[in-house]
Amino acid sequence: MPVGKPAQSMNLDIEQLRAAMPGRRIDYYSTTDSTMYAAARLAAEGCESGTTVIAEEQSAGQGRHGHSWQSEAGCGIYCSIVLRLPLAMELLPVVTLALGLATADAIARVTDTACDLRWPNDVMLGGRKVAGILVQLVEGASIAGIGINVNQRSFPPEIAAEATSLRLHLGRKFERERLLEALLPAVDAFAGMLVEDGKETILRLFTHASSYASGRRVTVNQTEGAIEGVTAGLDASGFLVVRKDDGTSALILAGGVRAAGS
């Protein structure tokens, strides 16, 4: 796998970002295969918690379940953060929820616009996905990949109906530096909240912030076939409960949740 080449252009003012967070290691690439891969390599080498990898462009950006993440050069935020959290492995799903809250919080601070959260890892504006989160465990560290569509003006036809950007939704460009200056402290804050206050606080905040967590009619694609029903909250582990039309409940362990009829 290519390690990536250090960025030459200053499309993103990385020195401004480093100056704003002098205690954090930030590696920056003009292009790399995936910031997740790069952060995983750093985690395996023993880097400090909070180490962040940012790229202007990814050639193999990762989404959930092996999907790719569209990474148009210079238009979005494509970053991965190494988090060394004193948490049991079974809390990994709640880490994903905490990062969704952090991403929505950062977007709200910069744009004054509230996002919806689609369980488990999608940040939504106007019913379309504006950001996504992916968490993987490497050498005992959580690698938190966050992609935010910031200044894209269009998307490939296969995702155009489901994706949006801050620019498309709000009609103006945004400084990615400002978003990163809000995002990285928000990740620290919500991860710290999970460690200090426990998973119940994150589950409560996510349920409050998400129109998908409870009372939403959804279709869930599963390997054994699609499930349709009404969401009935999160269980104690952060998984989604869907009450089916026959009165039984299904526990959803992985994504594929869509509003019914969309």
Phi and psi in degrees as GROMACS dihedral restraints (atoms count N, CA, C in turn):
[ dihedral_restraints ]
;  ai    aj    ak    al  type     phi  dphi    fc
    3     4     5     6     1   -68.1    20    10
    4     5     6     7     1   137.3    20    10
    6     7     8     9     1   -72.2    20    10
    7     8     9    10     1   -27.8    20    10
    9    10    11    12     1   109.7    20    10
   10    11    12    13     1   161.6    20    10
   12    13    14    15     1  -117.0    20    10
   13    14    15    16     1   137.8    20    10
   15    16    17    18     1   -56.6    20    10
   16    17    18    19     1   143.2    20    10
   18    19    20    21     1   -66.4    20    10
   19    20    21    22     1   137.8    20    10
   21    22    23    24     1  -100.1    20    10
   22    23    24    25     1   -44.9    20    10
   24    25    26    27     1   -76.8    20    10
   25    26    27    28     1   158.2    20    10
   27    28    29    30     1  -110.3    20    10
   28    29    30    31     1    43.8    20    10
   30    31    32    33     1   -53.8    20    10
   31    32    33    34     1   -42.4    20    10
   33    34    35    36     1  -107.2    20    10
   34    35    36    37     1   126.9    20    10
   36    37    38    39     1   -77.6    20    10
   37    38    39    40     1    84.4    20    10
   39    40    41    42     1   -68.3    20    10
   40    41    42    43     1   -29.9    20    10
   42    43    44    45     1   -67.7    20    10
   43    44    45    46     1   -35.8    20    10
   45    46    47    48     1   -60.3    20    10
   46    47    48    49     1   -42.8    20    10
   48    49    50    51     1   -66.9    20    10
   49    50    51    52     1   -43.7    20    10
   51    52    53    54     1   -64.4    20    10
   52    53    54    55     1   -36.9    20    10
   54    55    56    57     1   -66.4    20    10
   55    56    57    58     1   -33.6    20    10
   57    58    59    60     1   -72.3    20    10
   58    59    60    61     1   -24.9    20    10
   60    61    62    63     1  -133.4    20    10
   61    62    63    64     1    70.6    20    10
   63    64    65    66     1   -65.4    20    10
   64    65    66    67     1   -20.6    20    10
   66    67    68    69     1   -88.8    20    10
   67    68    69    70     1     2.7    20    10
   69    70    71    72     1  -112.2    20    10
   70    71    72    73     1   132.3    20    10
   72    73    74    75     1   -76.2    20    10
   73    74    75    76     1   126.2    20    10
   75    76    77    78     1  -127.4    20    10
   76    77    78    79     1   113.5    20    10
   78    79    80    81     1   -95.8    20    10
   79    80    81    82     1   136.7    20    10
   81    82    83    84     1  -130.7    20    10
   82    83    84    85     1   131.0    20    10
   84    85    86    87     1  -128.4    20    10
   85    86    87    88     1   143.4    20    10
   87    88    89    90     1   -70.1    20    10
   88    89    90    91     1   -38.8    20    10
   90    91    92    93     1  -151.3    20    10
   91    92    93    94     1   145.0    20    10
   93    94    95    96     1  -151.3    20    10
   94    95    96    97     1   166.8    20    10
   96    97    98    99     1   -63.3    20    10
   97    98    99   100     1   -54.5    20    10
   99   100   101   102     1  -158.9    20    10
  100   101   102   103     1   134.6    20    10
  102   103   104   105     1   -63.8    20    10
  103   104   105   106     1   -26.5    20    10
  105   106   107   108     1   -62.6    20    10
  106   107   108   109     1   -45.7    20    10
  108   109   110   111     1   -61.4    20    10
  109   110   111   112     1   -45.1    20    10
  111   112   113   114     1   -64.6    20    10
  112   113   114   115     1   -42.6    20    10
  114   115   116   117     1   -67.0    20    10
  115   116   117   118     1   -36.6    20    10
  117   118   119   120     1   -63.2    20    10
  118   119   120   121     1   -39.3    20    10
  120   121   122   123     1   -63.0    20    10
  121   122   123   124     1   -41.4    20    10
  123   124   125   126     1   -66.6    20    10
  124   125   126   127     1   -39.2    20    10
  126   127   128   129     1   -62.3    20    10
  127   128   129   130     1   -41.6    20    10
  129   130   131   132     1   -64.6    20    10
  130   131   132   133     1   -26.4    20    10
  132   133   134   135     1   -84.1    20    10
  133   134   135   136     1    -5.4    20    10
  135   136   137   138     1    92.7    20    10
  136   137   138   139     1    24.9    20    10
  138   139   140   141     1   -62.7    20    10
  139   140   141   142     1   162.3    20    10
  141   142   143   144     1   -73.5    20    10
  142   143   144   145     1   153.7    20    10
  144   145   146   147     1   -60.6    20    10
  145   146   147   148     1   140.0    20    10
  147   148   149   150     1    96.8    20    10
  148   149   150   151     1   -12.7    20    10
  150   151   152   153     1   -55.6    20    10
  151   152   153   154     1   132.8    20    10
  153   154   155   156     1  -127.0    20    10
  154   155   156   157     1   138.1    20    10
  156   157   158   159     1  -116.5    20    10
  157   158   159   160     1   128.8    20    10
  159   160   161   162     1  -127.0    20    10
  160   161   162   163     1   138.7    20    10
  162   163   164   165     1  -130.9    20    10
  163   164   165   166     1   147.6    20    10
  165   166   167   168     1   -73.4    20    10
  166   167   168   169     1   -28.2    20    10
  168   169   170   171     1  -154.1    20    10
  169   170   171   172     1   144.0    20    10
  171   172   173   174     1  -120.5    20    10
  172   173   174   175     1   138.4    20    10
  174   175   176   177     1   -91.2    20    10
  175   176   177   178     1   -16.2    20    10
  177   178   179   180     1  -143.9    20    10
  178   179   180   181     1    50.1    20    10
  180   181   182   183     1   -58.9    20    10
  181   182   183   184     1   141.2    20    10
  183   184   185   186     1  -105.5    20    10
  184   185   186   187     1   138.8    20    10
  186   187   188   189     1  -119.5    20    10
  187   188   189   190     1  -175.2    20    10
  189   190   191   192     1   -70.5    20    10
  190   191   192   193     1   152.0    20    10
  192   193   194   195     1    57.7    20    10
  193   194   195   196     1    33.3    20    10
  195   196   197   198     1    80.6    20    10
  196   197   198   199     1     2.9    20    10
  198   199   200   201     1   -72.0    20    10
  199   200   201   202     1   156.1    20    10
  201   202   203   204     1   -91.1    20    10
  202   203   204   205     1   158.4    20    10
  204   205   206   207     1  -112.0    20    10
  205   206   207   208     1   120.2    20    10
  207   208   209   210     1   -62.5    20    10
  208   209   210   211     1   122.2    20    10
  210   211   212   213     1  -128.4    20    10
  211   212   213   214     1    67.9    20    10
  213   214   215   216     1   -62.5    20    10
  214   215   216   217     1   134.2    20    10
  216   217   218   219     1   -60.6    20    10
  217   218   219   220     1   131.5    20    10
  219   220   221   222     1    72.1    20    10
  220   221   222   223     1     7.7    20    10
  222   223   224   225     1  -110.8    20    10
  223   224   225   226     1   -22.5    20    10
  225   226   227   228     1  -128.2    20    10
  226   227   228   229     1  -177.9    20    10
  228   229   230   231     1  -106.2    20    10
  229   230   231   232     1   120.6    20    10
  231   232   233   234     1  -125.7    20    10
  232   233   234   235     1   100.6    20    10
  234   235   236   237     1  -141.1    20    10
  235   236   237   238     1   155.0    20    10
  237   238   239   240     1  -135.3    20    10
  238   239   240   241     1   139.4    20    10
  240   241   242   243     1  -124.1    20    10
  241   242   243   244     1   132.0    20    10
  243   244   245   246     1   -85.9    20    10
  244   245   246   247     1   120.3    20    10
  246   247   248   249     1  -117.9    20    10
  247   248   249   250     1   121.9    20    10
  249   250   251   252     1  -106.9    20    10
  250   251   252   253     1    93.1    20    10
  252   253   254   255     1  -108.6    20    10
  253   254   255   256     1   135.2    20    10
  255   256   257   258     1   -77.5    20    10
  256   257   258   259     1    69.6    20    10
  258   259   260   261     1  -130.3    20    10
  259   260   261   262     1   150.1    20    10
  261   262   263   264     1   -69.9    20    10
  262   263   264   265     1   151.8    20    10
  264   265   266   267     1   -58.3    20    10
  265   266   267   268     1   -32.3    20    10
  267   268   269   270     1   -68.9    20    10
  268   269   270   271     1    -8.9    20    10
  270   271   272   273     1   -89.1    20    10
  271   272   273   274     1     2.0    20    10
  273   274   275   276     1   -55.1    20    10
  274   275   276   277     1   -42.2    20    10
  276   277   278   279     1   -58.5    20    10
  277   278   279   280     1   -34.4    20    10
  279   280   281   282     1   -73.9    20    10
  280   281   282   283     1   -29.9    20    10
  282   283   284   285     1   -59.1    20    10
  283   284   285   286     1   -43.2    20    10
  285   286   287   288     1   -59.4    20    10
  286   287   288   289     1   -43.7    20    10
  288   289   290   291     1   -63.4    20    10
  289   290   291   292     1   -40.6    20    10
  291   292   293   294     1   -62.7    20    10
  292   293   294   295     1   -38.2    20    10
  294   295   296   297     1   -70.6    20    10
  295   296   297   298     1   -32.9    20    10
  297   298   299   300     1   -62.7    20    10
  298   299   300   301     1   -43.0    20    10
  300   301   302   303     1   -61.6    20    10
  301   302   303   304     1   -41.1    20    10
  303   304   305   306     1   -64.0    20    10
  304   305   306   307     1   -42.2    20    10
  306   307   308   309     1   -65.9    20    10
  307   308   309   310     1   -44.3    20    10
  309   310   311   312     1   -63.0    20    10
  310   311   312   313     1   -38.4    20    10
  312   313   314   315     1   -63.7    20    10
  313   314   315   316     1   -43.7    20    10
  315   316   317   318     1   -63.8    20    10
  316   317   318   319     1   -43.4    20    10
  318   319   320   321     1   -62.8    20    10
  319   320   321   322     1   -41.8    20    10
  321   322   323   324     1   -64.0    20    10
  322   323   324   325     1   -39.2    20    10
  324   325   326   327     1   -65.0    20    10
  325   326   327   328     1   -35.9    20    10
  327   328   329   330     1   -87.4    20    10
  328   329   330   331     1   -34.2    20    10
  330   331   332   333     1  -108.6    20    10
  331   332   333   334     1    -8.9    20    10
  333   334   335   336     1    58.0    20    10
  334   335   336   337     1    31.1    20    10
  336   337   338   339     1  -126.5    20    10
  337   338   339   340     1   128.6    20    10
  339   340   341   342     1   -82.9    20    10
  340   341   342   343     1   137.4    20    10
  342   343   344   345     1  -101.4    20    10
  343   344   345   346     1   157.2    20    10
  345   346   347   348     1   -95.5    20    10
  346   347   348   349     1   158.5    20    10
  348   349   350   351     1  -120.9    20    10
  349   350   351   352     1   121.6    20    10
  351   352   353   354     1  -100.2    20    10
  352   353   354   355     1   117.5    20    10
  354   355   356   357     1   -55.2    20    10
  355   356   357   358     1   137.7    20    10
  357   358   359   360     1  -100.7    20    10
  358   359   360   361     1   -12.5    20    10
  360   361   362   363     1  -143.3    20    10
  361   362   363   364     1    17.3    20    10
  363   364   365   366     1  -110.8    20    10
  364   365   366   367     1   134.8    20    10
  366   367   368   369     1  -105.0    20    10
  367   368   369   370     1   128.6    20    10
  369   370   371   372     1  -120.3    20    10
  370   371   372   373     1   145.2    20    10
  372   373   374   375     1  -134.2    20    10
  373   374   375   376     1   126.4    20    10
  375   376   377   378     1    58.5    20    10
  376   377   378   379     1    32.4    20    10
  378   379   380   381     1    79.0    20    10
  379   380   381   382     1     5.2    20    10
  381   382   383   384     1  -122.0    20    10
  382   383   384   385     1   155.0    20    10
  384   385   386   387     1   -79.5    20    10
  385   386   387   388     1   125.6    20    10
  387   388   389   390     1  -111.1    20    10
  388   389   390   391     1   -17.8    20    10
  390   391   392   393     1  -156.4    20    10
  391   392   393   394     1   155.0    20    10
  393   394   395   396     1  -142.5    20    10
  394   395   396   397     1   155.2    20    10
  396   397   398   399     1  -126.1    20    10
  397   398   399   400     1   141.8    20    10
  399   400   401   402     1  -137.5    20    10
  400   401   402   403     1   129.7    20    10
  402   403   404   405     1  -122.0    20    10
  403   404   405   406     1   130.6    20    10
  405   406   407   408     1  -133.2    20    10
  406   407   408   409     1   149.2    20    10
  408   409   410   411     1   -94.7    20    10
  409   410   411   412     1   130.0    20    10
  411   412   413   414     1  -139.7    20    10
  412   413   414   415     1   119.8    20    10
  414   415   416   417     1    51.5    20    10
  415   416   417   418     1    41.4    20    10
  417   418   419   420     1    80.2    20    10
  418   419   420   421     1    -1.4    20    10
  420   421   422   423     1  -106.9    20    10
  421   422   423   424     1   149.3    20    10
  423   424   425   426     1   -91.0    20    10
  424   425   426   427     1   124.0    20    10
  426   427   428   429     1   -97.6    20    10
  427   428   429   430     1   113.7    20    10
  429   430   431   432     1  -101.4    20    10
  430   431   432   433     1   105.5    20    10
  432   433   434   435     1   -93.6    20    10
  433   434   435   436     1   128.9    20    10
  435   436   437   438     1  -130.5    20    10
  436   437   438   439     1   125.4    20    10
  438   439   440   441     1  -119.0    20    10
  439   440   441   442     1   129.1    20    10
  441   442   443   444     1  -124.7    20    10
  442   443   444   445     1   126.4    20    10
  444   445   446   447     1   -79.7    20    10
  445   446   447   448     1   112.7    20    10
  447   448   449   450     1  -105.2    20    10
  448   449   450   451     1   -66.3    20    10
  450   451   452   453     1  -115.4    20    10
  451   452   453   454     1    17.2    20    10
  453   454   455   456     1   -62.2    20    10
  454   455   456   457     1   139.4    20    10
  456   457   458   459     1  -103.3    20    10
  457   458   459   460     1    -9.2    20    10
  459   460   461   462     1  -162.6    20    10
  460   461   462   463     1   167.5    20    10
  462   463   464   465     1  -134.8    20    10
  463   464   465   466     1   158.2    20    10
  465   466   467   468     1   -56.8    20    10
  466   467   468   469     1   149.4    20    10
  468   469   470   471     1   -53.6    20    10
  469   470   471   472     1   -33.7    20    10
  471   472   473   474     1   -70.2    20    10
  472   473   474   475     1   -17.7    20    10
  474   475   476   477     1  -123.7    20    10
  475   476   477   478     1     0.7    20    10
  477   478   479   480     1   -60.1    20    10
  478   479   480   481     1   -32.1    20    10
  480   481   482   483     1   -77.1    20    10
  481   482   483   484     1   -17.1    20    10
  483   484   485   486     1  -110.9    20    10
  484   485   486   487     1   -14.3    20    10
  486   487   488   489     1  -111.6    20    10
  487   488   489   490     1   152.1    20    10
  489   490   491   492     1  -145.2    20    10
  490   491   492   493     1   173.6    20    10
  492   493   494   495     1  -130.3    20    10
  493   494   495   496     1   165.4    20    10
  495   496   497   498     1   -58.8    20    10
  496   497   498   499     1   -39.3    20    10
  498   499   500   501     1   -66.0    20    10
  499   500   501   502     1   -44.3    20    10
  501   502   503   504     1   -64.8    20    10
  502   503   504   505     1   -41.1    20    10
  504   505   506   507     1   -75.6    20    10
  505   506   507   508     1   -37.5    20    10
  507   508   509   510     1  -107.3    20    10
  508   509   510   511     1    -7.5    20    10
  510   511   512   513     1    78.9    20    10
  511   512   513   514     1    19.5    20    10
  513   514   515   516     1  -154.5    20    10
  514   515   516   517     1   160.4    20    10
  516   517   518   519     1   -79.7    20    10
  517   518   519   520     1   156.5    20    10
  519   520   521   522     1  -130.6    20    10
  520   521   522   523     1   147.9    20    10
  522   523   524   525     1   -78.3    20    10
  523   524   525   526     1   118.8    20    10
  525   526   527   528     1   -66.5    20    10
  526   527   528   529     1   -28.1    20    10
  528   529   530   531     1   -59.1    20    10
  529   530   531   532     1   -43.0    20    10
  531   532   533   534     1   -63.6    20    10
  532   533   534   535     1   -39.6    20    10
  534   535   536   537     1   -65.4    20    10
  535   536   537   538     1   -42.6    20    10
  537   538   539   540     1   -66.7    20    10
  538   539   540   541     1   -36.6    20    10
  540   541   542   543     1   -66.1    20    10
  541   542   543   544     1   -24.6    20    10
  543   544   545   546     1   -87.9    20    10
  544   545   546   547     1   -36.7    20    10
  546   547   548   549     1   -68.8    20    10
  547   548   549   550     1   -49.6    20    10
  549   550   551   552     1   -63.7    20    10
  550   551   552   553     1   -44.5    20    10
  552   553   554   555     1   -64.4    20    10
  553   554   555   556     1   -32.5    20    10
  555   556   557   558     1   -66.0    20    10
  556   557   558   559     1   -39.9    20    10
  558   559   560   561     1   -59.9    20    10
  559   560   561   562     1   -46.6    20    10
  561   562   563   564     1   -58.5    20    10
  562   563   564   565     1   -43.5    20    10
  564   565   566   567     1   -66.8    20    10
  565   566   567   568     1   -46.7    20    10
  567   568   569   570     1   -74.2    20    10
  568   569   570   571     1   -33.5    20    10
  570   571   572   573     1   -65.0    20    10
  571   572   573   574     1   -41.4    20    10
  573   574   575   576     1   -63.6    20    10
  574   575   576   577     1   -37.6    20    10
  576   577   578   579     1   -61.3    20    10
  577   578   579   580     1   -42.1    20    10
  579   580   581   582     1   -62.8    20    10
  580   581   582   583     1   -43.2    20    10
  582   583   584   585     1   -68.1    20    10
  583   584   585   586     1   -45.8    20    10
  585   586   587   588     1   -80.8    20    10
  586   587   588   589     1   -42.0    20    10
  588   589   590   591     1   -99.6    20    10
  589   590   591   592     1   -16.1    20    10
  591   592   593   594     1    94.3    20    10
  592   593   594   595     1   168.5    20    10
  594   595   596   597     1   -66.8    20    10
  595   596   597   598     1   -25.9    20    10
  597   598   599   600     1   -59.8    20    10
  598   599   600   601     1   -38.1    20    10
  600   601   602   603     1   -64.5    20    10
  601   602   603   604     1   -44.3    20    10
  603   604   605   606     1   -65.3    20    10
  604   605   606   607     1   -43.4    20    10
  606   607   608   609     1   -61.4    20    10
  607   608   609   610     1   -40.5    20    10
  609   610   611   612     1   -66.5    20    10
  610   611   612   613     1   -45.5    20    10
  612   613   614   615     1   -65.1    20    10
  613   614   615   616     1   -40.8    20    10
  615   616   617   618     1   -64.8    20    10
  616   617   618   619     1   -44.2    20    10
  618   619   620   621     1   -59.7    20    10
  619   620   621   622     1   -39.0    20    10
  621   622   623   624     1   -69.1    20    10
  622   623   624   625     1   -34.4    20    10
  624   625   626   627     1   -86.4    20    10
  625   626   627   628     1   -15.1    20    10
  627   628   629   630     1  -109.6    20    10
  628   629   630   631     1   126.1    20    10
  630   631   632   633     1   -76.7    20    10
  631   632   633   634     1   -10.1    20    10
  633   634   635   636     1   -91.2    20    10
  634   635   636   637     1   -15.4    20    10
  636   637   638   639     1   -71.7    20    10
  637   638   639   640     1   -33.3    20    10
  639   640   641   642     1  -152.5    20    10
  640   641   642   643     1   135.6    20    10
  642   643   644   645     1    79.5    20    10
  643   644   645   646     1    13.0    20    10
  645   646   647   648     1  -108.0    20    10
  646   647   648   649     1   129.8    20    10
  648   649   650   651     1   -78.5    20    10
  649   650   651   652     1   125.3    20    10
  651   652   653   654     1  -135.4    20    10
  652   653   654   655     1   161.3    20    10
  654   655   656   657     1  -115.4    20    10
  655   656   657   658     1   132.6    20    10
  657   658   659   660     1  -121.2    20    10
  658   659   660   661     1   118.9    20    10
  660   661   662   663     1   -81.3    20    10
  661   662   663   664     1   120.0    20    10
  663   664   665   666     1  -122.5    20    10
  664   665   666   667     1   162.5    20    10
  666   667   668   669     1   -61.8    20    10
  667   668   669   670     1   -30.7    20    10
  669   670   671   672     1   -89.2    20    10
  670   671   672   673     1     3.4    20    10
  672   673   674   675     1   127.7    20    10
  673   674   675   676     1   168.5    20    10
  675   676   677   678     1   -76.9    20    10
  676   677   678   679     1   143.1    20    10
  678   679   680   681     1  -113.2    20    10
  679   680   681   682     1   135.8    20    10
  681   682   683   684     1  -125.0    20    10
  682   683   684   685     1   140.0    20    10
  684   685   686   687     1   176.4    20    10
  685   686   687   688     1  -163.8    20    10
  687   688   689   690     1  -114.3    20    10
  688   689   690   691     1   130.7    20    10
  690   691   692   693     1   -65.1    20    10
  691   692   693   694     1   142.7    20    10
  693   694   695   696     1  -130.4    20    10
  694   695   696   697     1    34.5    20    10
  696   697   698   699     1    95.0    20    10
  697   698   699   700     1  -177.2    20    10
  699   700   701   702     1  -106.1    20    10
  700   701   702   703     1   146.1    20    10
  702   703   704   705     1   -84.0    20    10
  703   704   705   706     1  -177.7    20    10
  705   706   707   708     1   -65.5    20    10
  706   707   708   709     1   -18.2    20    10
  708   709   710   711     1   -96.1    20    10
  709   710   711   712     1    -1.8    20    10
  711   712   713   714     1    93.1    20    10
  712   713   714   715     1     7.4    20    10
  714   715   716   717     1   -84.8    20    10
  715   716   717   718     1   156.4    20    10
  717   718   719   720     1   -91.1    20    10
  718   719   720   721     1   134.7    20    10
  720   721   722   723     1  -100.9    20    10
  721   722   723   724     1   128.5    20    10
  723   724   725   726     1  -120.3    20    10
  724   725   726   727     1   124.6    20    10
  726   727   728   729     1   -90.8    20    10
  727   728   729   730     1   115.9    20    10
  729   730   731   732     1   -79.9    20    10
  730   731   732   733     1   166.2    20    10
  732   733   734   735     1   -65.1    20    10
  733   734   735   736     1   -21.4    20    10
  735   736   737   738     1   -85.0    20    10
  736   737   738   739     1     5.3    20    10
  738   739   740   741     1    92.7    20    10
  739   740   741   742     1   -11.2    20    10
  741   742   743   744     1   -85.5    20    10
  742   743   744   745     1   162.1    20    10
  744   745   746   747     1  -113.8    20    10
  745   746   747   748     1   144.3    20    10
  747   748   749   750     1  -117.2    20    10
  748   749   750   751     1   136.1    20    10
  750   751   752   753     1   -96.1    20    10
  751   752   753   754     1   118.2    20    10
  753   754   755   756     1   -93.3    20    10
  754   755   756   757     1   118.2    20    10
  756   757   758   759     1   -97.0    20    10
  757   758   759   760     1   -18.9    20    10
  759   760   761   762     1  -141.4    20    10
  760   761   762   763     1   168.3    20    10
  762   763   764   765     1   -65.8    20    10
  763   764   765   766     1  -145.5    20    10
  765   766   767   768     1    84.3    20    10
  766   767   768   769     1    17.6    20    10
  768   769   770   771     1   -84.5    20    10
  769   770   771   772     1   128.7    20    10
  771   772   773   774     1  -136.7    20    10
  772   773   774   775     1   148.9    20    10
  774   775   776   777     1   -60.2    20    10
  775   776   777   778     1   133.9    20    10
  777   778   779   780     1   -58.8    20    10
  778   779   780   781     1   132.6    20    10
  780   781   782   783     1    90.3    20    10
  781   782   783   784     1    -5.6    20    10
